[in-house]
Amino acid sequence: FSCSVASPDGFLHCLRAKSVPSELVYTQSSSNFTDVLASSIRNGKFFTNATVRPLCIITPGPGDASHVQAAVLCGRRQGVRLRVRSGGHDYEGLSYRSSARPSEVFAVVDLGANLRAVRVNRYDSTAWVDSGATIGELYYAVAKNESRLAFPAGECSTIGVGGHLSGGGIGMMMRKHGLSADKVLDAKLVNADGELLDRAGMGEDLFWAIRGGGGGNFGIVLSWKVQLVQVPSTVVAFNIAKTVAQGAVEILTRWQDVAPCLPNDITLRVIVRGQQAMFQALYLGGCVPLVAMMADQFPELGMTSTDCQPMTWLQSAATPFLSFGTNGTLEEALLDRSTSLSRSNKIKSDYVRRAISKAAWEDIFPWFTKPGAGFVLLEPHGGFMGSVPAAATPYPHRNGVLYVMQYLVGWQQGDDGTAATAWIEGLYELMGQHVSKKPRRAYVNFRDLGIGENDDAGTFEGGEAWGESYFVGNYRRLAAVKAAVDPTNYFRNEQSIPPLR
Ligand code: FDA
């Protein structure tokens, strides 16, 4: 196989020869090519006239691995790279765009179009979920089948299962149940040789790598078998806002030591925006013990029973109370896939192991009133997360991590994003002295090309800057797995794991 000289016609011909139905392949001349490409783009800045378009988009049919296998075999034979897309939420758009220099010919394999089934087995509390399903669809299918079952994953219902589980999956139940990737029992993957493998077939090293090593590296995961978790019939959520005048700085300073040490049943996260800290919690229990726990362990927050909002777990996963979704029915909140290209965003991340001092927060807070300001989201670790050894999965940010910090900024169409970008870069620089260093850590699912990109040759050393930020000591093992399963580096992108030579 060779990827050196691309033959776009040869690729399309090869797909036809391998019986991939033409109605599942959208070329640039197809009338709905643009609609299909845009269907799950979440970041307007990656859908401009300057964005390089893929040669075509392949939308594999449900239950038929042969289309994906054909795409891989034809791609390798004809020198066409593949970008795999499930939910399209990659913060740098790596699932549907390529900024490779010299430019590469690439096609998109879009699993979100047709590969969306969720099959729940309530008797052994497991589910097989296709990569193209959203986590909202997974939540819905699970809880509608058995209301006491749930799945630990992120807070935005349109996130695709494929990318989310590939990179980890942090959310409001991780202190009790871990990452989404911690709950993967089996997977079906098409490797760089076009073979369809399950866990037994791929072996434990590759199975380790696909559970948190980041999407787009080792093959195309078609579906995942996941362990579901038990939840009470009613959970409690609350939202408590504190302004600086109401003591936000002091309470946030204290939160850093309290939240990671609370019982596993509660996740208490914070959004800092403007001159306010918003404390948001999900508690897997009732209001009475929650109020007692908060009075005992975090009296500074002043939480009372009037703050308690009892709901089902499914409502907590759907409601704008916790997520940033819209009002409406559960179905509207969890199953809606519509997207908007009118907003663009930039995200960065850090991990904090030593609480940031009150004096430092006093210096940081004024940043949230600067022009272009976004916000930060602080999500506590501890609990189950702290009990998992750093090498057990590729996600290394475990014991000793107080919280992950996500910096977010957005801007509307018509704005070039200069102020917003300057804001986030400036805050990130300011925070450097306060967060985990050597290497400065980041979360692969909060993809940030600002921390480094592969060199043209795709060397291990060229990827060290970003690789060690995301994976610390696990970067080398990921590169060794890559060398074993994809030695020619067919599945590559700006931040893909290079093979260890
Ligand atoms: P997308 O399809 O863009 O894929 C992401 C990456 O994985 C790409 O490199 C892609 O090629 C690869 N990939 C996709 N499918 C694959 C497959 N089947 N096999 C192999 N590789 C595949 N994260 C989090 O942990 N907790 C959270 O609460 C949130 N919240 C959140 C909100 C919003 C609005 C956004 C935009 C993002 C998040 N995220 C998040 C980050 C999210 O988990 C991350 O972007 C995921 O990779 C998205 O997965 P998708 O399948 O949607 O992305």
Residues whose N, C-alpha, C, O or C-beta is under 5 A from the ligand:
A	BS01	FDA	R42 R83 V84 R85 S86 G87 G88 H89 D90 Y91 L94 S95 S131 G154 E155 C156 T158 I159 G160 V161 G162 G163 H164 S166 G167 G169 I170 G215 G216 G219 I220 V221 L222 N445
